[in-house]
């Protein structure tokens, strides 16, 4: 086993940052801690590195209880969001730092630094200072510095958070490949679900200091186990609904309620919430009476997809259509369209619609 | 730099080259009037009767003693206040404790209080009948009107310089780099020497330069505390003042020029060093 945390709890005054969190990372795997800000993900990473002391719980590194070890003895590589390079040292000196602390022979250090410069594709940059590098290059130096002493585990705290979108994507893909090469047990913290899905072997979804779900990226995406996970992973539409006699109704009664295309034969009557991802709503121009229909009130081009805003009985829905489909249908503002859900998630809203909506709004997943 | 800044403020106003030149001439003229002219006047007067006269002005045990006293006091003040200043800065930036805001303000007190007032505070405290002075006196240790008093007064007036220069760089630096060093196996001590100190070095060097300049030139607090006893507690500034009031103008001018020269050379050295290292 690479890393395990058991029952980890950390309080800052009255605020419970980490609340009885347990998970394991297999040797050599890359795991993402995914959650919104304040979900406790960075704190967990800092506890694993020994930079923060847990109030309860234990940290195991390669099978050994390391809870009381000082940071210096844990042999973890740590990469910060803002690189945290030693500004007064050259790239070479930065990478060599950990090896020099260990007083390794000079030749060995030189060879290892060269090896890492090649690994992070910075050959020939050894004599530069951090200020002479771009953001992406700096983060690669930080990674090389962390990897140089062959750490037990690699911990990355929002490693691409300070970079612009394009650099971030390249670097994320590159990190995935690099991890295949070096096979060091790694945890990386992110609030970006696409990043997590793209590069990790497993994802731990965190919310308010608790684990919401642990699983492979596909599992998390296709079979979210909680409302939070469903709404956080991939920005789902949140539709408030009422179950009445086996029919799921939604919308403003004043505008005429609509029946959602959901099989509800054996559902108890009561309040509910339906979550549908923008890409799981299929639009069609054919108008048939029994179909659900809405009016297009907004169209935005987002690189490879169009984001369409649809209104239906006072409910605003976000729909994404790929470029080809959009062009063949030729959607226009004000046009009516019928919609079906290719996939959805149904939840009972025990806490009531307002409370649930309020919670999702506070977390920033709906507007 | 200066005039391009002015142009940015009023982008619509097109300045003629003549306007620009007049502005530059005006600024430089003002600087010359305020700084260069007095320095020139002093230099002229010091060398007015020839280089031998200049040197004769520096002769005498009183002058030599005064300069040595000032140099040693300065060295002591710089060493102590560099160490204490850095510790104080670390305390203020990195730790939270009760009354921190108040403490943060009090650190600046030596800036705000007149040096003469500072001197009197130490008389009250360490004078022969003072709160603590009584005890020292009983133990046969003289503080006021003796060397310890001079050192304490100088330490007091130069206390904030290093702290004030180091606090912002330390704050800007954050904790990340130090924490990375810990994860790479470096102890706290090694991290301080290899990571923290090099990162804050320019703030520290500037703080040390200011401390040195102030310690060399301190007059008011030292005057009150030392009693200005010739060849015993008279520092360079007190010596200059003494010679001047005794109508020994040549001695006053020569000593002034040397003291000013030392400060000027130190400033040049700092700038030169900074330039050389910044290029690296």
Interface residues (C-beta under 8 A of the other chain):
Chain A: X49 X50 X51 X70 X71 X72 X73 X74 X75 X76 X77 X78 X80 X82 X84 X85 X86 X87 X88 X89 X97 X98 X101 X102 X142 X145 X146 X149
Chain B: X174 X176 X177 X179 X180 X181 X182 X183 X184 X185 X186 X187 X190 X194 X195 X198 X199 X201
